[in-house]
């Protein structure tokens, strides 16, 4: 297509058509629309640049080319509200530091940063602050003083996720030094907070930083909390967060061995509706599952809607790995007090969904009869494993294929 053509349709109709192309991931047609008619350019550019994912290892999504594009066409930067950035080599970071990249994108609301090595040298004065960013996710990267200071400067931050991160600084001094630097900032009212698959000492340091007296983080409006692999001291910090989020928390995900689980008074969390135990790398131990059964049974006052368990392996083949688990006690706990909380089994590796569906029918007859037992299998066979799809089974609807279960609860 060359040149431009006149389009007579109302702008609302044109916007609807372009948004539908975006939902269908038809990027090529969107680009052609922007080149064909002037009235389509602004909407097409807004859709194309709303969400930007950059990967140093990708030619198509290379950060170098994106920065050149933004410098040549500065107006495109205002459309970028979500940024995903994957950087591996320190050379790129030194040439185009994170501060420079973020300073070009003043409309950012959601940032996902993965494996970025050049965080420590960034002085706080060069990092853009303010209230624009609402969600920040750090994956496989390093946490330093500069990062804590930068996060604390964003009083509008609502979602904060740390996944497989590392603490470069001394764990013993990291939280206290960070709090001294950020104590003058406005409170940050978090809505979602996740610390997942980190080393024990890193989890402890992050929890201490978030809960000590000088921290700007506030949890009285927290809705979703994920914490994995706790030490005894980490559990003390966790209790502080839970106490602050008592009236707002609706979803709690805990992973690994949870010391003194019985000391969490779930009955006091009036809005708690969903509990998740485990993730895609950790199956529940028999001891911990028994502890959960007791905790759930003693908290029959809460209006729990679902309890999610992640299993690394399926229940087929006699499910030897889980044969002596307290499944009956779990079912009794979920239906105690007149409630019927839904049980969701998330299985990472399984040979087939049919065999597992038959097994849960036997393990949880009361929940199955009430259509309150769901099964999601990530890898039922090689074909679906390679395509990234999942199978889901519910007693009422039977089997069906799904693309993205649980809203990315598991990484």
N, C-alpha and C positions, 0 to 999 in steps of 0.2 A: 504494500500500500504506500502510495506517495501523495504528498499534499494533504489538504484537509477537505472535509465535506461538511455541508450544513446538516444539522440534526434537528428535527422539528419536535421531537418528543419533549414533554415537560422534564425539568431537571430532576424532580423526585423519581420519575420512572427510570431515567438514565442511571441515577445513583443506585436504585434497586437492582438494575441489571448488572452493574459493575460489582456490587456487593455479592451477588449470586456467583459471579465468576470467581470472586475471591474465595468464597466458601467451597467451591469446586476445585480450588487450587489451580485455576487456569491462568497462570502468570503470563503466558505468551499472548493470549488474547487481550489481557489487560494492557500489555505494552502496546499492542497494535491499536487498541482504542485510543490510547493517549497520543499516538502519532496520527490518527485519522481525523479527529475533530477537536477543535480547541475547547469546546464546552465539556469535553471528557477529561482534559488534561489534569485539572486540579483534583478531581475525585479519584482518578486512576493513580496519581502519584501518592495521594494520601493513603490509599489502600495498599499500594506496593511497599511503602516505606513505614507503615504503621508498626510492623514487627520486623526487626532486622536481626539476623543470626549470622555472626561472623566467625570464621574458622581459619586459622592460619594455614592449616593443611589443605584447604580447599581453594582451587583456582577461581571458582565461580563466586565464592563468598569470602574472598581474601580481604582482610582489614585494610591493606594498603590501598586497594582499588576503591574501597568505600570512602576512605578519607579523601582521596583525590576527587572523587565524585562530589562529596559534600563541600570541598573547598571551591570547586568549579561552579557548583550550583548550591549556594548557601541556603536557599529557600527550602531545599529538601530536608534539612535538619529538623525543621519545626514539625514534620510529620512523624518523626521517630519517637514513639512513646514506649516501646519495648525493645530492649537490646540484649542479645545473647552473645557472649564473647568467649571464644576458646583460643587461648594463646599457650604455646608450649616453649618456644625458644626465647631466651632472654634478650637476643639481639633485637627482635621486633619491639619488645617492651622498652628498651633503652632508646630506640629511635622515636617511637610514638608512645609516650607514657600514658597511663590510664587517665591521668588528670587532663591531658590535652584532648583525648578522645571525648571524655564526658563533658568537657567545657564547650564542645561544639554542638552538643545535643541537650539543649536547655529544656526540652519538653518531655524528657524521660520520666516515666512512672514506674517502670519495672526493669531491673537489671539482673542478669544472670552471668556470673563471672566464673570461668572454669580454667584451672591450671594457669594462672597468671603469675609469673615469677618476680615481677618488678614492683611489688607493693611496698616493701620496706623503705626504699629510698625516697618515697614520695612525702614531701613535707606537707603538713596540714594546710598551710596557707595557699597551696596551689590547687587543692581539691575543691571542686564546686560544692557548696552546701545549700541549705535552704529547705523548702518544704515540698518540692516537686516529686521526688522519688517516693513511691509508696511500697515497693517490694524489692528486696535485695537478696539474692541467692549466691552463695559462695561454695564452689565445688572443687575439690582436689587442689585447693590453693593454700596459701599461708596466711595466718592471721597475725597482725602486728599492731603496734601502738597507733600507727597512722590510720589503719583501717578502723579501729575502734573510734578514734576521734572523728573520722569522716562519717561513720554511721550515726554517731551521737549528734552531729550537726544537722541531721535531717529530722526535724521535729514531726514531719508528716509521715514518717516511715510507719507502715502498718504490718508488713510481713518481713520476717528476718529468718533466713534459712542458712545453716552451716552443715554441709554434707562432705564427709571425708576430708575435713580441713586439718591443717597442721599449725601448731603454734611455734613460731620461730623464736620468740623471746622466752626468757625463763618463766616457767609456769608459776613459780613462787611469787614473782613480782609483776607479772603481766596485768592482772586485774586491778591491783591497787594503783599502779602507775597510770593506767588508763583512766581510772575514775578521777584521779587528781586533775587530769587534763580536761575532762569533759564535765566536771561538776557544775560549771556555769551555764550549760546548755539547757534549753527548754525540755520538759519531759517528752519522752517518746512513747506514745500509747500503742503498744503492739496488739495486733489482732491475731497473727499467726507467728509461732516461734518454733523452729525445728533445729535440733542438734542430733544428727544421725550419722552413724558409722564412723565416728571419730575415735581416736585413742582415748583411753580412760583419763589420762592426765589433761588432755585437751578439753574433753567434755567438762571435767571438773573446773578448769580455768574459765571456760566460757560461762558456765552457770554462776560461778562466783562473781565474775565481772557484771553479769546481768542483774544480780540480786543484792550486791553490797550497797551500803548506804549512799555512796557517791555516784552510783550509776543513774543515768537519765531514763533507763528503761522502766516502763510501768506496765503492769499486767492486769489491772483491774477491768480491762475491756477485752482480755485475751479470749479468743474463741477456740483456737486449735493449738495443741501443744504436742510436740514429738521430742522424746529424749531417749537415747540408747546407751547401754553399757555404763551403768552407774557404779561408782564406788560408794562407800558409806557416807563420805563427806558430800559427794554429789547429790545423794538422796536428801541430805539436809537442805541443800539449795533448792532442790526440786519441790520440797514441801513448802518452802517460802513462796515459790511461784504459784503453786496450787492454792495456797491460802489467799493470795492476792486475787486469784482468778475464780474464787469460789462462786461468785454470782453470775459469771459470764461464760465459763468454759463449757463448750458443747461437744468437743472431740478430743480425746486423749489417746496418744499412741506411745506405748512403752516397748522397748526392745531389750532382749537379753535378760540377765539375772537382775531382778529388782529387789534389793535388800529391804526388809521390813515392809513389804507390800501391805501387810495387815494394818499398819499404822495410818494408811490413807483412808480417811473416813469418806467414802464415796457417797454416802447417804446425805452429806451436807452440800453436795454439788447439785443444786436444783435443776440446772439446765443441761447437765451432762446427758447426751443422747447417744454417743457413739464411743466405744472403746476398741482400740486396735492393739493387738499384741503380736509382736514380731515384725519382720520385714522380709524382703526377697532373699536375704542372706542368712536368716536366723529362724530356725524352727523353735517352738516353745519346748522347754524341758518338762518332764512329767511333774517334777516338784513345783515348778512355777505355775503350771496349769492347775494343779490342786490348790495352790494359794489363790489363784484367780477365782476358782469355784467358791471358796470360802468368802472372799471379798464380795463377790456378786450376790451371794445368798444373804449376806449380812446387810446388803444395800438395796433391799427390795423396794425401798421407798422411792428411789429415783426412777424416772420414766425412761429407762434405757430402751433405745430403739434397735440397736445392733451391736453385736460383739464380733469383731473380725480377728481371725487367726491366720497367720501365714505359715504354711508347711512347705518345706523344701521338696518333699517327695510325696507322691500320690498314695492313696489308700488301697490301691489294687494289689494283687498278689498276696493277699492275706494281711496286708498292711502291718508286717511284722515290727517295723520300727515304732509303731504307735499302738501296738495291740493291748498294752496294759495301761494306757492313758485313761484318765477319769472322765470318759465321754459322757457316761450316764449322769455323773455328778454335775457336769457342765450343763447338760440339758435341764436338769432339775433347777439349777441356779438361774437359768435364763427364763424359766416359766414360773418362778416363785413369786409370791405376793400378788397373784392375779395378773401379772404382766406376761407378755410373750415376746421377748426381745428376739430379733432376727439374728441367727448365727450365719456368718459368712466365712467359708473356708477358701482361702486363696492358696492355690497349689502351684508352685513354680515349675516343677518337673513331674510329669505324669505320662503314662503310656496311652491312656484313653480317658475320655470323660465319662463314657457310659459305665464302666466298671466302678469308677469313683462315685457316680450318682447312685448306683445300687448299694454301695457301702454306706453312704450317709443315710439312705433310706432305712437301713438296719440299725445304724448307730443312734439316730435321732428320730425315732418314730413319731413322737408327739410334735416336735417342731416341723417335721416333714408333713404331717397331717394338717398342720395349721398353715402350710405354705410359708414357713418362717425359717427355712434353711436353704441358703444359696451356696453355690459352688462355682468358683472361677478357676479355670485351669489355664496357665500361661503357655505351656508347651505340650499339648496333647500328642503331637507327633512332629516329625521333621518338617513337614510342609508348613504348618502353622507357626512353628518356631522360627523358621527362616523369614516368614512374611511379617512377623511381629504381631500377629493377631491372637486372640484369646477365645476360649469357649466358655460360655456361662450356662449354668443349669439352675433352674428353679422348679419346684414341684408343680407350680401352676402352668408355667410357660414351656417347660421342657428345655431342650438344648437350643442355644443360638450362639452365633459368632459375634463377638464384640471387638472393638478396636482398642479402646482405652478405658479399662475398668478403674474404678476407685479414684478417679481424678488425680492420677499420678501420686497416689499415696506411697507407692513403693518405687525405689530407685534401683 
